[in-house]
């Protein structure tokens, strides 16, 4: 087929819809032409330059479309004869091979499954991000739940009402105001089924495909995954001892997702100066700050960790919290606090996207808070975690001394450490695993800072105090051998 | 600023990323230039034609970008002087008005909250799509749940393992094979938290933004919402007495979402001829069919409703099922059956997107099935619903006679009816609501067929048999008055 004929074919088949990127439309039309036989195997395609001119699109657009089709095996490029329809074509349009391939997955799907994931471990050294369920008040919880799971509370078997179960939102409103200086009327609280859903909801309802979201670097592995899965462009901004370097945010984002009161994983707090600068910028940008308040319930010193939402006067901050770190990881009950003017939209969107339910769980949680069990459990666990943290710091200091750099996080269920001289992290991790010690590398959370210095995230939340010393001993011994080996090379 | 200067500015700031549509990139750069003062109020912009030429992009791309910025209030067009930067600019970059506006929501967010939603009603005439929880075996359920919720099963407090709790997947595998002729090894079953999540997972992992999904017309309100929320282009294909008119699928989709064994809401079954045509096409297209098997457990005649998945030989069908229609709506526990080669990808994606948990609920459900309570409950409810359906048909026939057209659905918890001569549906619906009768219009499910004939979806699942006759009497009386009124005009 001649170049001009080919261009005519494309033009006749292109359906320039605003919501469909041109390069995807072009790729689809060409692929259809190949699969329906209009384009035969080994047929030559016009150069990207010629086609771009004929279609009056940028050359990048055509190149992208060609690349995509080559990746899918429909085209192959050859330095002498240019871009051709693949001659192995029958393969690519006959039954799928029985193992997962990029062919059967979407690009975002393939990107997704390649991304880091959470851990399964429930307990042990140094499993991060999980609380200790050994101390969970099972009896109390069962008693309250059985109160609601039955004929006399059939209304709790239906779908959830918009925004969630009101008594739970009331209990939360009171708790947040008292304990976290968060301004939240019950109606402002939207119940979600896990922090992932909170981020998913915010990014869909506030940002469109291709819009920008700033995250911290390093940050939790899940945050960029969820933003990208929703088509947002993610730019990571470095963190120093005063938190995210807000002044580095030069472009206009739609969302800023961050952990101001207790940065994950580094543990620093966002300085007042940066808080004010960020809030002012958010107003100027018409952007929203998603404050992930994931574990501030556990702080071990006098210094309060004020929430950013508490000082926001323009309804630019959405606060997200979770029960997973206090109650139990698999609970999947969390919440966001949204500005009054957005409440209805968030409730409506949540209803349509997730069709929420779990009213019995919400009712049980509501009573658990209202009856004081929640605060009591937090106080109890705070003491337990505080002791574990102190013991871990003590043991680390003893074994590594000056070689140790640690965030000495004053909150949460983990601390970050770096060990001067350690370079072979892979071996350290695999050796430790052989000895039943789980190490999470800081690298997991780096979003591509060339100067990023690797280290470890040590969880102490799910580790009995008496197991800390032996665990650190084993860990220290492994690190020594690894470093000695590296030195002897 | 001169046109060429302006073009240079854009070119210098554009960061042509393949995943970001050009029109969005252009719009963002212009908006940034406005907000950071590079472009002053009332500044004139080049014509879309001139800018398109300068940037070597299609004119449509520029027009789309301009339209978007005008919609957001950054630009305004004026027949004499062309496109200008808005002079009311300060407004659009100062605090948000305190009610939801397109300004604060994303385009997809605004579209989302404007879409139809599910119902809150748990019981009554003629609430659709919900089962009757009056007959739920609460005691048995509590007993099993209390078995797992406690110190002795702490492992169930953690996050869910990839794909879900294995004993539940085993129990489901056996049940599906026996009762639904579904081929499913336990590993092929991915546990999800509701059918919305099932559709969300499939559309993200199998299709990219801008790719095509076919749905049935009419179809469940949630299906197009979820596909569009994930950036898919949705095309609805009409349904006749043999189900979806598969032969009308002329373009190449990535996904076909349908209800072959019991079309929602019309109740027809996809013919064998169309089943084979569709499966062959899916193979040719390298597309997947998402079979929503939402309520086939409840069938009231001898005719079996074979699943499409059961006859698929090429791993092109993904079957989705839910417990909401059998157990209780708020349970939010469902599943998909995926081809063996996709299992790992689906499990990995689910882990990253949703961070699933609820192991205790999954364990309870597993025993509920394995111990035979599930089949027993289905048999019991089938008899109850069957009697209600018969009674509803009887009453409708008596009151409407020949004016009544009904699908006489032989399965499910609802039937569709049309009443010859009724035109004023709004009044019929509002009047009925005044009398405590909930009517769902078929229009809710129409995806834009100009010839679509409106009617009602009557749910009988959550309606006591003795309430049916009075409800139909009231309903019939209201319809008569509405029709008389219309005739008298």
Interface residues (C-beta under 8 A of the other chain):
Chain A: X16 X17 X18 X19 X20 X21 X22 X23 X24 X25 X28 X31 X32 X35 X52 X55 X56 X57 X58 X59 X60 X61 X64 X67 X92 X93 X94 X95 X96 X97 X98 X99 X100 X103 X104 X105 X106 X107 X108 X109 X112 X113 X115 X117 X118 X119 X120 X122 X130 X133 X134 X136 X138 X141 X142 X145 X146 X149 X150 X151 X154 X155 X156 X157 X158 X159 X160 X161 X193 X194 X195 X196 X197 X200 X204 X205 X206 X207 X208 X209 X210 X211 X212 X222 X225 X226 X229 X231 X233 X251 X252 X254 X283 X284 X285 X286 X314 X315 X324 X328 X329 X330 X331 X332 X339 X340 X341 X342 X344 X345 X348 X349 X351 X352 X353 X354 X355 X356 X357 X358 X359 X360
Chain B: X16 X17 X18 X19 X20 X21 X22 X23 X24 X25 X28 X31 X32 X35 X36 X52 X55 X56 X57 X58 X59 X60 X61 X64 X67 X92 X93 X94 X95 X96 X97 X98 X99 X100 X103 X104 X105 X106 X107 X108 X109 X112 X113 X115 X117 X118 X119 X120 X122 X130 X133 X134 X136 X138 X141 X142 X145 X146 X149 X150 X151 X154 X155 X156 X157 X158 X159 X160 X161 X193 X194 X195 X196 X197 X200 X204 X205 X206 X207 X208 X209 X210 X211 X212 X222 X225 X226 X229 X231 X233 X251 X252 X254 X283 X284 X285 X286 X314 X315 X324 X328 X329 X330 X331 X332 X339 X340 X341 X342 X344 X345 X348 X349 X351 X352 X353 X354 X355 X356 X357 X358 X359 X360
